[in-house]
């Protein structure tokens, strides 16, 4: 089943057997993904700045958080859309809509000051489009490269995310400094626009005939129910989703709101917190680079568990760090272990799923990471206010470590291997 008519589809076929990091087809997709990810970072900074300038801190918080609601509610349906229409078509359409919406708001902001309602509307549009964009992005790699290269592509995607995190915020700040929120929005729209021609040039592999026919012959509702049933019954994917959920629940709170409170408690200040976050980013980037270079990690299931358990211990140890340099080193270790386990979980989702269901599988994983895990942030903040950072980080470490225990106890995950 083709995604878009035209020259790219007539050229579709098996990608030459070469490493993904040397495959021009994959590199075009990575470049498109990177441009879109950097544009997202600039967008969110511009949205936060504009919201703060136009309302109270509480109102600004609502505006920046409102996009999460349609994303969480609609993502399962977005996975069905990605599988039925094809991931490239959905990604291209999503980026085009996001680009048009951001540029339109930039034009309005240049002309007038519409207030918070326009920013809130833009956030809702972004969240709605993300609900279909994110599952489609997860389904694309299996359609552009061989199965034995999917782990390497996961590493390349991780490097792109690290690059976007490092570069996006300064670029957004530069845009705000030069022309306010309107200029930053315009810059974000242009970056997202860069991804569209690159995506159009990406060649797609055809689905196996059985998968393609199955995707055509069912209704959207049956696709949704079938996708959930597929994940639940799969000997690897089902327990792997539990592993991901526990790992994220134990990780997201301490490394977001918990770290802020820890830095304030220890007197490290904003700069100290920045150094700790930088240590985490370096560790996560190193894990992504390792997977990109190696392409395959033997005994992937064991490595997931083997990284989660000591990573959980490191999360608990972070709250006990006697000085800032120790905290930075601990954060680097957390980033390395969490980055490795997260990348391998993503690679296993890619390689264990049937290509025709990857959008729905990715959507379930997205709900776990973006719908359940963020709940730990307000809970962590409230618990730290009552018991302090040490006990809360320790509990978070136990929850994260349980993810590794699940991976060890589930035979399907424990014995899972990446393709050779």
C-alpha positions in Angstrom: 0.0 0.0 0.0 1.7 3.2 -1.1 1.7 6.4 1.0 1.9 9.0 -1.7 1.5 8.8 -5.5 4.3 10.0 -7.7 8.0 9.4 -8.5 8.9 8.4 -4.9 6.4 5.5 -5.0 7.5 4.3 -8.4 11.0 4.1 -7.0 9.9 2.3 -3.9 11.6 -1.0 -3.2 14.0 -2.7 -0.9 16.7 -0.4 0.4 20.2 -1.5 -0.6 21.8 -3.6 2.1 24.0 -1.0 3.7 24.3 0.4 7.3 21.6 2.8 8.0 24.0 5.6 8.8 25.4 5.3 5.3 22.1 5.0 3.6 21.0 8.3 1.9 17.3 7.3 2.2 17.6 6.9 5.9 19.8 10.0 6.3 17.1 12.1 4.5 14.5 10.9 7.0 16.9 11.6 9.9 17.5 15.2 8.5 13.7 15.7 8.2 13.1 14.4 11.7 15.9 16.6 13.1 14.6 19.8 11.4 11.1 19.0 12.7 12.4 18.3 16.3 14.4 21.5 16.4 11.4 23.4 15.2 9.3 21.8 18.0 11.8 23.0 20.6 11.8 26.6 19.2 8.0 26.5 19.1 7.5 25.5 22.7 10.0 28.1 23.9 8.1 30.7 21.8 4.8 29.5 23.2 6.0 29.7 26.8 7.4 33.2 26.2 4.3 34.5 24.5 2.1 33.0 27.2 4.1 34.6 30.0 4.0 38.0 28.3 0.2 37.9 27.8 -1.0 36.4 31.1 -0.3 35.4 34.6 2.0 32.5 35.5 -1.0 30.3 36.1 -2.5 31.1 32.8 0.8 30.6 31.0 1.0 27.2 32.6 -2.4 26.2 31.3 -1.5 27.4 27.8 1.7 25.4 27.7 0.1 22.3 29.1 -3.1 22.2 27.2 -1.6 20.5 24.2 -1.1 17.4 26.2 -4.8 16.8 26.5 -5.7 16.1 22.9 -2.4 14.3 22.4 -3.2 11.8 25.2 -6.9 11.4 24.3 -6.4 11.0 20.5 -3.1 9.1 20.2 -4.6 5.6 20.0 -6.8 6.8 17.2 -3.7 8.5 15.7 -2.0 5.1 15.5 -4.9 3.7 13.5 -4.7 6.6 11.1 -1.0 6.1 10.7 -1.4 2.4 9.9 -4.4 2.9 7.5 -3.1 5.9 5.5 0.6 5.1 5.7 3.1 6.7 8.0 4.8 9.0 5.4 1.6 10.5 4.2 0.6 11.2 7.8 4.0 12.7 8.8 4.1 14.9 5.8 0.5 16.1 6.3 1.1 16.6 10.0 4.3 18.7 9.4 2.4 20.7 6.8 -0.5 21.5 9.2 1.9 22.4 12.0 4.0 24.6 9.8 0.9 26.4 8.4 -0.6 26.9 11.9 2.6 28.3 13.4 3.3 30.7 10.5 -0.3 31.9 10.7 0.0 32.7 14.4 3.4 34.4 13.7 1.7 36.6 11.1 -1.1 37.5 13.5 1.4 38.3 16.3 3.3 40.6 13.9 0.1 42.5 13.1 -1.7 42.6 16.5 -1.8 41.3 20.1 -4.7 38.7 20.1 -4.2 37.6 23.7 -4.0 34.1 25.2 -6.9 32.6 23.3 -4.9 32.3 20.1 -1.9 30.7 21.9 -4.2 28.2 23.6 -5.9 27.4 20.2 -2.4 26.9 18.6 -1.4 24.6 21.5 -4.6 22.5 21.0 -3.9 22.2 17.3 -0.3 21.2 17.9 -1.4 18.5 20.4 -4.1 17.2 18.1 -1.7 16.9 15.2 0.9 15.3 17.5 -1.6 12.6 18.3 -1.2 11.3 14.7 2.3 12.6 14.0 4.0 10.6 16.8 2.6 7.1 15.9 3.5 7.8 12.3 7.0 8.7 13.2 7.4 5.5 15.1 6.1 3.5 12.2 8.3 5.0 9.5 11.7 3.4 10.2 10.4 -0.1 9.5 9.3 1.2 6.0 12.6 2.8 5.0 15.3 0.3 6.0 16.0 -3.3 6.7 14.9 -4.9 10.0 18.5 -5.5 11.1 19.1 -1.7 10.9 16.2 -0.6 13.1 18.3 -0.5 16.2 20.8 1.7 14.5 18.1 4.0 13.3 16.8 4.2 16.9 20.2 5.4 17.9 20.3 8.0 15.1 16.9 9.2 16.2 18.2 9.5 19.8 21.1 11.6 18.5 18.6 13.9 16.7 16.6 14.4 19.8 19.8 15.3 21.8 20.8 17.7 19.1 17.3 19.3 19.1 17.4 19.7 22.9 20.8 21.4 22.8 20.3 23.6 19.8 16.5 24.3 19.9 16.3 26.4 23.0 19.2 28.8 22.1 17.7 29.2 18.6 14.3 30.0 20.2 15.9 32.4 22.6 17.7 34.1 19.7 14.4 34.4 17.8 12.7 36.0 20.8 15.6 38.4 21.3 15.6 39.5 17.7 11.9 39.9 17.1 9.9 38.7 20.0 7.5 35.7 20.0 6.3 36.4 16.5 9.9 36.0 15.1 10.4 32.8 17.1 7.2 31.3 15.8 8.1 32.2 12.3 11.5 30.6 12.8 9.9 27.4 14.2 7.5 27.2 11.2 10.4 27.5 8.7 12.3 24.8 10.5 9.3 22.4 10.3 8.8 23.4 6.7 12.3 22.1 5.9 11.2 18.6 6.8 8.5 18.4 4.2 10.5 18.2 0.9 13.0 15.8 2.6 10.1 13.5 3.6 8.7 13.6 0.1 12.0 12.3 -1.2 12.2 9.3 1.1 11.5 6.0 -0.6 9.2 3.6 1.2 9.3 -0.2 1.3 6.0 -2.0 0.5 4.2 -3.9 3.2 4.0 -7.7 2.8 0.9 -8.5 0.8 -0.9 -10.1 3.8 -0.3 -7.1 6.0 -1.4 -4.6 3.3 -4.6 -6.5 2.6 -5.4 -6.8 6.4 -4.9 -3.0 6.7 -7.5 -2.4 3.9 -10.2 -4.8 4.9 -10.9 -3.8 8.5 -12.8 -0.9 9.9 -11.1 1.8 12.0 -12.7 0.6 15.2 -11.7 -3.0 14.6 -8.2 -1.8 13.8 -8.1 0.0 17.2 -9.3 -3.0 19.2 -7.1 -5.3 17.2 -4.1 -3.2 17.9 -4.7 -3.2 21.6 -5.4 -7.0 21.6 -2.2 -7.5 19.6 0.0 -5.7 22.2 -1.7 -7.4 25.1 -1.3 -10.9 23.7 2.3 -10.5 22.4 4.8 -12.3 24.5 7.4 -9.5 24.1 5.3 -6.3 23.5 2.9 -6.7 26.4 5.4 -7.1 29.2 7.7 -4.6 27.5 5.0 -1.9 27.8 4.9 -2.6 31.5 8.7 -2.3 31.7 8.5 1.0 29.9 5.7 2.3 32.1 7.5 1.5 35.4 10.8 2.9 34.1 9.3 6.1 33.0 7.2 6.5 36.2 10.3 6.2 38.3 12.4 8.4 36.0 10.3 11.3 34.9 9.4 12.8 38.3 12.9 12.9 39.8 14.6 14.2 36.6 12.0 16.9 36.1 10.4 18.6 39.1 12.4 16.6 41.6 15.7 17.8 40.3 14.5 21.4 40.6 13.6 20.9 44.2 16.8 19.0 44.9 19.0 21.8 43.4 17.1 24.4 45.5 17.5 22.3 48.7 21.2 21.8 48.2 21.9 25.4 47.1 23.2 24.5 43.7 21.0 27.1 42.0 19.8 27.2 38.4 23.4 26.9 37.1 24.0 23.8 39.1 20.7 22.3 37.9 21.8 23.1 34.4 25.1 21.2 34.9 23.2 18.2 36.3 20.9 18.2 33.3 23.9 18.6 31.0 25.4 15.5 32.6 22.3 13.5 31.9 22.2 14.8 28.3 25.8 13.7 27.7 25.1 10.3 29.0 21.9 9.8 26.9 23.7 11.1 23.9 26.5 8.6 24.5 24.0 5.8 24.6 22.4 6.9 21.3 25.9 7.1 19.7 26.8 3.7 20.9 23.7 2.2 19.3 24.2 4.2 16.1 27.8 2.9 15.7 27.3 -0.7 16.8 23.9 -1.2 15.2 23.1 -4.2 17.4 23.5 -5.0 21.1 23.5 -8.8 21.8 21.1 -10.1 24.5 19.0 -6.9 24.2 16.4 -8.1 26.7 19.0 -8.8 29.4 20.7 -5.4 28.6 17.4 -3.6 29.1 17.0 -5.1 32.6 20.7 -4.8 33.3 20.6 -1.1 32.5 17.3 -0.3 34.3 18.3 -1.8 37.7 21.6 0.0 38.2 20.0 3.1 36.6 17.4 3.0 39.3 20.1 2.7 42.0 21.7 5.8 40.5 18.4 7.7 40.7 18.2 7.0 44.4 21.9 8.0 44.8 21.4 11.3 43.1 19.5 12.7 46.1 22.4 11.7 48.4 25.2 13.3 46.3 27.4 15.2 48.7 28.5 17.8 46.2 27.6 19.2 42.7 30.4 17.4 40.8 29.2 14.0 42.2 25.6 14.8 41.2 26.8 15.7 37.7 28.6 12.4 37.4 25.6 10.5 38.8 23.3 12.2 36.3 25.7 11.2 33.5 25.5 7.6 34.6 21.7 7.8 34.8 21.6 9.3 31.3 23.8 6.6 29.9 21.8 3.7 31.5 18.4 5.2 30.9 19.3 6.2 27.4 20.5 2.7 26.6 17.5 0.9 28.1 15.1 3.4 26.5 16.7 3.1 23.0 16.7 -0.7 23.2 13.1 -0.7 24.3 12.3 1.4 21.3 14.3 -0.9 19.0 12.5 -4.0 20.4 9.2 -2.3 19.8 10.2 -1.7 16.2 11.6 -5.1 15.5 9.1 -7.3 17.3 6.0 -5.6 15.8 4.3 -6.4 12.5 5.0 -3.5 10.2 1.2 -3.0 9.5 0.6 -2.5 13.2 3.6 -0.3 14.1 1.5 2.9 14.3 -0.8 1.4 16.9 2.0 -0.2 18.8 3.9 3.2 18.9 0.6 4.9 20.0 0.3 2.5 23.0 3.9 3.2 23.9 3.3 6.9 23.6 0.3 6.8 25.9 2.4 5.0 28.4 5.2 7.6 28.2 3.2 10.7 27.6 0.0 9.9 29.4 0.9 7.9 32.4 4.5 8.9 33.3 3.8 12.7 33.6 1.5 11.9 36.4 4.6 11.3 38.5 5.6 15.0 38.4 2.9 16.5 40.5 2.9 13.5 42.8 6.7 13.8 43.2 6.5 17.5 44.0 3.8 17.0 46.6 5.6 14.0 48.2 8.9 16.0 48.4 7.0 18.8 50.1 6.0 16.3 52.8 8.9 13.8 53.1 11.9 15.5 51.4 13.9 14.6 48.3 15.8 11.5 49.7 12.7 9.3 50.5 10.9 10.3 47.3 14.0 9.7 45.1 14.4 6.3 46.8 10.7 5.3 46.1 11.1 6.5 42.5 14.3 4.3 42.2 12.3 1.3 43.5 9.5 1.9 40.9 12.1 2.3 38.1 13.9 -0.9 39.3 10.7 -2.8 39.1 10.7 -2.2 35.4 14.0 -4.1 35.2 12.5 -6.9 37.4 9.5 -7.2 35.0 11.9 -7.5 32.0 13.9 -10.2 33.8 10.8 -12.2 34.9 9.0 -12.0 31.5 10.6 -14.8 29.3 9.7 -13.0 26.1 11.5 -9.8 27.0 14.4 -11.5 28.8 15.2 -13.6 25.8 14.5 -10.9 23.2 17.2 -10.3 20.6 17.6 -7.7 17.9 17.8 -9.0 14.4 21.3 -9.8 13.0 
